[in-house]
Each structure stands twice: as C-alpha cells, then as structure tokens.
Amino acid sequence: MDAYIALGSNLGDRRRYLQAGLDGLREVELEPVTVSSVWETEPVDCTSPRWFWNMTVKVRTTRDPLEVLDLLMGIERRAGRQRAADKAPRTLDLDLLMLGDLAVQHERLLLPHPRMWRRRFVLEPLAEIEPELVNPTTGRTVKQERDRLRDRTRVRRLGPLATR
C-alpha cells in the first residue's frame, strides 16, 4: 500500500532532523518513493514562535497501521523527540497521513489523519508529490483541497533537502 507521512521540525538543526527522519524511514524499511521539497511554515498549534520546516514523503509498505505508527514514534524518539507537553516545539514530528484507502479509528491512530485536509503545512508539500490523491470524504484531490483552504498560514518552498 502507499502511505503518506508528514515530517516536521522547529527545534535545533531542522535540516539535520528532517534528514534523520528520512534516514530513519529507510532503516525501518519504509523506503521513501517520493520526497517533497522542504517548506518553511508558520507555526500552527505550537507554543514556539520558531517556524517549522515541513515535508511529505510517499512510501510503500505491507505493514499494518499501528505497526507503522510505532515505527514512526521510534524514529522520533531516536531524534530526541520528547512528548512532555502538548503542542510543544519538536526536534522531529512524523505523522502518518494516509495508508492506502484504510479508514482507522483507534485510540492511538485515526486515518486518514483528521486534520490533514485543513493544514496548509501538510497540503502544500503533499500537493507537490501527489496532487491527485483523493480525500475519501469529499472526493476532492489534494490540490483542490489546498486551493479551498481558509487557512492563511504563511508557507514558502525552500527546495530539496540537501543531501549529505
């Protein structure tokens, strides 16, 4: 199945943390098939004023959703992510956005991600790599959902994540 994952960082060396996220995905055999550019985005629902660097990736997997979630949380922990407070700044944030056409309602995971369709910092990089991906609730594409957004959060494309 195709899975879509959002990566974000607003602490420390954001480039290094995003690279750690990509490397971590490869280490757990969630090899990125497509990787968006890095987008600098105004903070939303975060206590820190420092802007985020965000990106999205497409991976292919046969793993179940909770296993993917656990792998993502392990990658975050290895990158120094601490979940001490809700909406706190983060070294690395990995969110599973969609996994195939699965709809999941579990205490630990909701799929598709319930807020992804209202967040410019998710839809801009996702539209770059998969503009025709369909919102199963509305039938609109990622590009159409992005264009309908009322969210006026500022975002700007920085370009590809520089390789080491």
ZIMO-V132225 format. One record per pair of residues at least 12 apart in sequence whose ideal C-beta (glycine too) atoms are under 10 Angstrom apart, sorted by the first residue. I is the first residue (numbers start at 1). J is the second residue. Records with the same first field share a line. If there is no record, write none. Layout:
I->J, J
This chain:
1->59, 60, 61, 62, 63, 64, 65, 68, 98, 99, 100, 101, 102
2->33, 34, 58, 59, 60, 61, 98, 99, 100, 101, 130, 133
3->30, 33, 57, 58, 59, 60, 61, 63, 65, 68, 72, 96, 97, 98, 99, 100, 102, 111
4->34, 56, 57, 58, 59, 95, 96, 97, 98, 99, 100, 112, 113, 116, 122, 126, 129, 130, 133, 142
5->21, 22, 25, 30, 32, 55, 56, 57, 58, 59, 68, 72, 75, 94, 95, 96, 97, 98, 99, 113
6->21, 36, 54, 55, 56, 57, 93, 94, 95, 96, 97, 113, 116, 119, 121, 122, 123, 125, 126
7->19, 20, 21, 22, 24, 25, 32, 35, 36, 38, 52, 53, 54, 55, 56, 57, 72, 75, 76, 92, 93, 94, 95, 125, 161
8->21, 39, 41, 43, 46, 52, 53, 54, 55, 56, 90, 91, 92, 93, 94, 95, 121, 122, 125
9->21, 38, 50, 52, 53, 54, 55, 79, 81, 89, 90, 91, 92, 93
10->40, 41, 43, 46, 48, 49, 50, 51, 52, 53, 54, 88, 89, 90, 91, 92, 93
11->48, 50, 52, 79, 80, 81, 88, 89, 90, 91, 92
12->50, 79, 80, 89, 90, 91, 92
13->53, 91
14->38, 40, 50, 51, 52, 53, 54, 91, 92, 158, 161
15->38, 53, 158, 161, 162, 164
16->79, 91, 92, 164
17->53, 76, 79, 80, 81, 90, 91, 92, 93
18->35, 38, 53, 54, 55, 79, 92, 161
19->79, 92, 161, 162, 163, 164
20->75, 76, 78, 79, 80, 91, 92
21->55, 57, 72, 75, 76, 78, 79, 81, 91, 92, 93, 94, 161
22->35, 55, 57, 75, 161, 163
23->75, 78, 79, 164
24->71, 72, 74, 75, 76, 77, 78, 79, 92, 94
25->57, 59, 71, 72, 75, 94
26->59
27->71, 74, 75, 78
28->59, 61, 63, 67, 68, 70, 71, 72, 74, 75
29->59, 61, 63, 71
30->57, 59, 60, 61, 63, 68, 71, 72, 75, 94
31->57, 59, 60, 61
32->55, 56, 57, 58, 59, 60, 129
33->57, 58, 59, 60, 129
34->56, 57, 58, 59, 128, 129, 130
35->55, 56, 57, 58, 59, 125, 128, 129, 160, 161
36->54, 55, 56, 57, 58, 124, 125, 126, 127, 128, 129, 130, 157, 160, 161
37->54, 55, 56, 124, 125, 128, 129, 157, 158, 159, 160, 161
38->52, 53, 54, 55, 125, 156, 157, 158, 159, 160, 161, 162
39->51, 52, 53, 54, 55, 56, 120, 121, 122, 124, 125, 128, 155, 156, 157, 158, 159
40->52, 53, 54, 121, 154, 155, 156, 157, 158
41->53, 54, 119, 120, 121, 122, 124, 125, 153, 154, 155, 156
42->120, 121, 151, 152, 153, 154, 155, 156
43->87, 89, 121, 153
44->87, 115, 118, 119, 120, 121, 122, 151, 153
45->86, 87, 115, 119
46->86, 87, 88, 89, 90, 93
47->85, 86, 87, 88, 89
48->87, 88, 89, 90
49->89
50->89
51->121, 154, 155, 156
52->89, 90, 93, 121, 155
53->121, 158, 161
54->93, 119, 120, 121, 122, 124, 125, 126, 155, 158
55->121, 124, 125, 126, 128, 129, 158, 160, 161
56->95, 97, 116, 121, 122, 123, 124, 125, 126, 127, 128, 129, 130, 142
57->94, 97, 125, 126, 129
58->97, 98, 126, 129, 130, 133
59->96, 99
60->100
61->99, 100
63->99
64->99, 102, 104
65->96, 98, 99, 100, 102, 104, 106, 108, 109, 110, 111
66->96, 104, 106, 108, 109
68->94, 96, 99, 109, 111
69->94, 95, 96, 99, 104, 106, 108, 109, 111
70->108, 109
71->94, 96
72->92, 93, 94, 95, 96
73->94, 96, 108
74->94
75->92, 94
76->90, 91, 92, 93, 94
77->91, 92
78->92
79->91, 92, 93, 94
80->92
81->93, 94
95->113, 115, 116, 119, 122
96->109, 110, 111, 112, 113, 116
97->111, 112, 113, 115, 116, 117, 119, 122, 126, 133, 142
98->111, 112, 113, 116, 126, 130, 133, 134, 135, 136
99->111, 112
101->134, 136
102->136
103->136, 137
111->136
112->133, 135, 136, 137
116->135, 142, 145
117->135, 137, 138, 140, 142, 145, 146, 148, 149
118->145, 149, 150, 151
119->146, 149, 151, 153, 155
120->146, 149, 150, 151, 152, 153, 154, 155
121->151, 153, 154, 155
122->142, 145, 146, 151
123->142, 143, 144, 145, 146, 147, 148, 149, 151, 155
124->142, 146, 149, 153, 155, 156, 157
125->142, 155, 157
126->142, 143, 145, 146
127->141, 142, 143, 144, 145, 146, 147
128->142, 143, 157
129->142
130->142, 143
131->143, 144, 146
132->144
133->145
